[in-house]
Amino acid sequence: MRSLALLCLLVFGSCAHAATPEQSYLELRDRNIAKFSKAKESEAIYKQHDAALKELAGVLRGLIGPVTIKGLPAEGKSNVDTLFKGDIGFGHLDGLSFASEGYKTQAVVTTTTLLKHWLREHREDGMPQEIGAAFKSDRFYYNAIQDAAFAIYAELPITKPAGASVAAAVLGMRGNGGLKGPPDEIDVVAIQGDKVYFIATSDAVKTAEIPACEKVWKQMMARKVPQDDMAREDQAMDAYTKCFAKEAPSQSWFAAVVKKARGQLELLPLR
């Protein structure tokens, strides 16, 4: 009798602690990061690295299930595009990536569990830990995809689909240099059930500088405090984008931007 009880305890105990699909994926990813980050780079290692990324993509396909993004390739690749810690682009959002030629439009599909884990991994980067706050943060759009910084210029009003729990859209600018100028990228995120959808399109719209905000920029840059040029520019950029967000809805081009954002939302397989 005792043996039977012990067997039941062992069986049910092991089931209770069985790894979830997301945990299995993360363990595989982390083993590969540990392996490649200490490996000496060579052609053989690069081939192994490519094979590891394909394996991760296969695991993600099984975890996420079939996904169709209108106008994008049918089969997604790993959005994690490097397992070499310290490489540019290391630490992108875990999920399947679907991209047009030249990456003008890129979509990423993941799960809420993987998203929350990823937010925790970027806590020290200043990443908000609450999902809604993250979707309003420059840092989310910067760290999630590609290798270029991102600045939010305005939040865009979109209607949340009936089956979605969250839907948000932003107008911004992405680049490796200065981020001041007419913003042209629209990023849209939505959550339905346990799936998270993110789609970004660069050169999506034509906007224009706003004279009132240009004035704010010049005033901030003319200040003598702080003396550090970079700190002063950061403060000026913050004031400039806040002004832009306030003034954008009254601009002649804003309606077209909102329409484009709503169109991007419709590309996602939301019901």
TORLUMSE-433288 format. One line per field, with one value per residue (C-alpha): residue number from 1; x, y, z negated. Coordinates in Angstrom, 3 decimals, always signed. Example, Ala and Ser with C-alpha at 12.3 -4.5 7.8 and 13.67 -1.06 7.14 Angstrom:
<recs>
resi = c(1;2);
px = c(+12.300;+13.670);
py = c(-4.500;-1.060);
pz = c(-7.800;-7.140);
</recs>
This chain:
<recs>
resi = c(1;2;3;4;5;6;7;8;9;10;11;12;13;14;15;16;17;18;19;20;21;22;23;24;25;26;27;28;29;30;31;32;33;34;35;36;37;38;39;40;41;42;43;44;45;46;47;48;49;50;51;52;53;54;55;56;57;58;59;60;61;62;63;64;65;66;67;68;69;70;71;72;73;74;75;76;77;78;79;80;81;82;83;84;85;86;87;88;89;90;91;92;93;94;95;96;97;98;99;100;101;102;103;104;105;106;107;108;109;110;111;112;113;114;115;116;117;118;119;120;121;122;123;124;125;126;127;128;129;130;131;132;133;134;135;136;137;138;139;140;141;142;143;144;145;146;147;148;149;150;151;152;153;154;155;156;157;158;159;160;161;162;163;164;165;166;167;168;169;170;171;172;173;174;175;176;177;178;179;180;181;182;183;184;185;186;187;188;189;190;191;192;193;194;195;196;197;198;199;200;201;202;203;204;205;206;207;208;209;210;211;212;213;214;215;216;217;218;219;220;221;222;223;224;225;226;227;228;229;230;231;232;233;234;235;236;237;238;239;240;241;242;243;244;245;246;247;248;249;250;251;252;253;254;255;256;257;258;259;260;261;262;263;264;265;266;267;268;269;270;271);
px = c(+0.000;+2.831;+4.546;+1.383;+1.021;+4.666;+4.265;+1.217;+3.112;+6.049;+3.854;+1.611;+4.494;+6.481;+3.435;+2.822;+6.342;+6.460;+7.914;+5.466;+6.093;+7.388;+9.773;+11.089;+11.671;+13.457;+15.669;+16.673;+17.292;+19.393;+21.480;+22.265;+23.112;+25.525;+27.086;+27.555;+28.509;+31.636;+32.409;+35.247;+33.687;+34.270;+32.403;+31.428;+30.050;+28.104;+26.493;+25.610;+24.214;+21.957;+20.758;+20.000;+17.903;+15.950;+15.383;+14.087;+11.758;+10.426;+9.733;+7.971;+5.785;+4.616;+4.078;+2.284;+0.458;-0.462;-0.342;-1.301;-0.387;-1.894;+0.756;+3.642;+5.365;+3.423;+6.261;+7.754;+11.392;+12.860;+12.704;+15.743;+18.344;+21.516;+22.465;+25.861;+25.533;+26.884;+26.066;+24.099;+20.468;+20.865;+17.761;+14.960;+11.442;+11.021;+8.520;+7.979;+8.946;+7.209;+8.784;+8.398;+11.406;+13.724;+11.871;+9.689;+6.902;+7.712;+5.320;+6.147;+3.806;+4.462;+2.590;+1.752;+3.966;+6.995;+6.239;+6.136;+9.372;+11.029;+9.890;+11.500;+14.736;+14.844;+13.927;+17.413;+17.121;+14.238;+11.563;+8.121;+6.964;+3.242;+2.197;+0.023;+2.816;+5.363;+3.233;+3.479;+7.263;+9.967;+11.998;+9.533;+9.603;+13.380;+14.259;+11.598;+12.798;+15.623;+18.726;+17.773;+16.482;+12.864;+11.112;+7.350;+5.877;+2.193;-0.253;-2.850;-6.561;-7.569;-10.637;-9.895;-11.285;-14.078;-11.965;-8.848;-8.024;-5.453;-4.825;-2.472;-0.766;+2.014;+3.563;+7.313;+10.742;+13.454;+17.125;+20.727;+21.421;+19.230;+15.562;+14.226;+12.270;+8.917;+7.970;+7.116;+6.802;+3.567;+3.716;+0.617;+0.306;-2.657;-3.378;-6.038;-6.243;-2.656;-1.276;+0.513;+0.736;+3.135;+3.395;+5.672;+5.801;+8.504;+8.000;+4.320;+3.084;+4.090;+3.979;+5.486;+7.279;+5.051;+6.184;+5.098;+7.183;+10.158;+10.030;+10.042;+13.056;+15.052;+14.235;+15.338;+18.549;+19.396;+19.438;+22.789;+21.706;+22.498;+25.942;+26.308;+25.255;+23.780;+21.722;+20.451;+19.472;+17.671;+15.632;+14.900;+13.790;+11.478;+9.862;+9.660;+7.880;+5.451;+4.584;+4.236;+1.846;-0.311;-0.379;-0.510;-4.311;-4.895;-2.576;-3.939;-2.023;-3.149;-6.343;-4.335;-1.925;-4.778;-6.338;-3.014;-2.708;-6.209;-5.298;-2.243;-4.410;-6.648;-3.651;-3.482;-5.506;-7.786;-11.418);
py = c(+0.000;+2.319;+1.526;+2.400;+5.675;+6.511;+5.697;+7.972;+10.748;+10.410;+10.300;+13.205;+15.179;+14.917;+15.945;+18.933;+20.155;+19.335;+22.148;+24.285;+24.726;+28.250;+26.987;+24.313;+26.949;+29.307;+26.528;+25.581;+29.230;+29.837;+26.693;+27.916;+31.419;+29.933;+27.729;+30.323;+33.213;+31.388;+29.695;+30.809;+32.122;+30.026;+28.816;+25.644;+27.662;+29.928;+26.862;+25.498;+28.907;+28.985;+25.469;+26.490;+29.445;+27.144;+24.752;+27.596;+28.672;+25.121;+25.019;+28.384;+27.185;+24.279;+26.541;+29.389;+27.395;+28.430;+32.180;+34.110;+37.788;+39.340;+40.251;+38.582;+35.182;+32.170;+30.707;+32.719;+32.720;+33.227;+36.896;+36.184;+36.593;+36.169;+33.882;+35.556;+37.639;+41.126;+41.118;+44.076;+43.006;+40.480;+40.144;+40.726;+39.700;+35.915;+34.975;+34.219;+36.979;+37.556;+40.218;+41.728;+42.098;+44.705;+44.517;+47.508;+45.647;+43.217;+41.321;+39.320;+36.833;+35.531;+34.522;+36.559;+34.247;+34.844;+38.578;+38.871;+36.909;+39.154;+42.302;+40.964;+40.254;+43.923;+45.360;+46.815;+48.600;+50.630;+48.475;+48.915;+45.636;+46.117;+45.218;+48.284;+50.598;+48.758;+49.377;+53.112;+53.015;+53.801;+50.972;+48.274;+49.206;+49.698;+46.365;+44.154;+44.209;+45.295;+47.075;+50.754;+53.067;+54.205;+57.349;+57.559;+60.788;+60.119;+57.439;+56.720;+56.065;+52.623;+50.567;+47.389;+44.341;+42.540;+39.480;+41.377;+42.364;+44.997;+47.059;+50.023;+51.971;+54.545;+56.882;+57.175;+57.307;+54.649;+55.202;+54.794;+58.518;+61.434;+60.647;+64.136;+64.725;+63.945;+60.506;+57.841;+54.500;+53.038;+50.224;+48.329;+45.763;+43.625;+40.742;+38.117;+35.209;+34.203;+35.448;+38.774;+40.394;+43.202;+44.755;+47.639;+49.437;+51.958;+54.672;+54.084;+57.684;+61.226;+63.680;+67.110;+69.097;+71.167;+74.819;+75.092;+72.040;+73.301;+76.368;+74.194;+72.287;+75.453;+76.891;+73.720;+73.452;+77.117;+76.470;+76.496;+73.831;+70.999;+71.697;+68.170;+68.313;+64.824;+65.384;+68.695;+67.050;+64.255;+66.814;+68.760;+65.578;+64.681;+68.122;+68.042;+64.669;+65.657;+68.756;+66.666;+64.230;+67.135;+68.956;+65.997;+65.402;+68.910;+68.421;+67.853;+64.582;+62.998;+61.380;+59.513;+58.278;+56.940;+55.265;+53.566;+52.321;+50.864;+49.207;+47.597;+46.237;+44.599;+42.643;+40.676;+37.460;+38.920;+37.887);
pz = c(+0.000;-0.923;+2.370;+4.297;+2.424;+3.071;+6.762;+7.022;+5.251;+7.615;+10.712;+9.795;+8.322;+11.536;+13.577;+11.330;+12.015;+15.715;+17.784;+19.742;+23.493;+22.816;+20.136;+22.496;+25.187;+22.771;+21.423;+24.982;+25.864;+22.745;+23.298;+26.786;+25.565;+23.014;+25.697;+28.416;+26.148;+24.999;+28.326;+30.566;+33.764;+36.865;+39.947;+38.093;+35.167;+37.519;+39.124;+35.687;+34.751;+37.824;+37.048;+33.453;+34.630;+36.954;+34.055;+31.888;+34.685;+34.927;+31.199;+31.420;+34.311;+32.197;+29.199;+31.005;+33.670;+37.226;+37.920;+41.042;+41.386;+44.512;+47.071;+45.216;+45.673;+44.425;+42.340;+39.511;+38.448;+34.988;+34.010;+31.844;+34.559;+32.536;+29.666;+29.209;+26.050;+26.674;+30.388;+31.744;+31.722;+28.916;+26.746;+29.245;+28.257;+28.274;+30.960;+34.622;+37.046;+40.387;+42.597;+46.043;+48.314;+46.837;+43.522;+44.363;+42.573;+39.780;+37.534;+34.418;+32.778;+29.274;+26.124;+23.038;+20.961;+23.197;+23.336;+19.526;+19.216;+21.809;+19.989;+16.795;+18.660;+19.716;+16.318;+15.810;+19.177;+17.765;+19.418;+17.785;+16.250;+16.781;+20.343;+20.928;+19.752;+21.914;+25.012;+24.291;+23.881;+26.448;+24.940;+25.925;+29.622;+29.543;+27.919;+29.502;+33.130;+35.425;+34.164;+34.242;+31.524;+31.570;+30.348;+29.874;+31.259;+30.630;+29.549;+32.222;+31.572;+32.822;+31.955;+30.038;+31.891;+30.053;+29.295;+28.203;+24.646;+25.655;+28.800;+29.101;+31.874;+31.965;+34.517;+34.224;+35.760;+35.848;+36.550;+35.467;+35.324;+34.364;+33.880;+34.486;+37.669;+39.292;+37.907;+40.487;+38.683;+37.313;+34.751;+33.645;+30.836;+29.841;+27.481;+28.058;+25.653;+24.898;+28.225;+28.637;+32.082;+33.003;+36.462;+37.476;+40.823;+41.698;+44.340;+43.657;+43.784;+44.638;+41.767;+41.232;+38.586;+36.303;+35.940;+32.292;+31.427;+33.405;+31.204;+28.074;+29.410;+30.096;+26.685;+24.919;+26.932;+26.187;+22.445;+20.696;+18.196;+18.301;+19.700;+21.042;+24.706;+24.739;+21.592;+22.967;+26.243;+24.390;+22.451;+25.629;+27.392;+24.518;+24.587;+28.384;+28.586;+25.810;+27.803;+30.961;+29.271;+28.103;+31.440;+33.850;+33.743;+35.127;+38.127;+41.644;+42.049;+38.773;+40.120;+42.778;+40.104;+37.959;+41.007;+41.771;+38.183;+38.330;+41.617;+40.034;+37.226;+39.834;+41.184;+37.954;+37.503;+34.835;+34.588);
</recs>
